[in-house]
Amino acid sequence: MTPPAPDRRDHLSTALRLAAHGRIGQHDWRNKQGEKRSMLVLEVVEIDASVRFTTVTINAKGPA
């Protein structure tokens, strides 16, 4: 598992509501006993704190 990006580590904490953007995939296979198995995988492209239950102020800046 890849550790959080250094610039996000200070802003995320345990039990913090997050919003993730990415792709969901499903992998199917059979185990050694012949039983069907499946797994859902979320490949996260972007992750940030969720703003669903809070007030947000956006201070937009132009390109650097």
Secondary structure, DSSP 8 states (H G I E B T S, - for coil): -----HHHHTT--TT--EEEEEEEEEEEEE-TT--EEEEEEEEEEEEEE--TTS----------
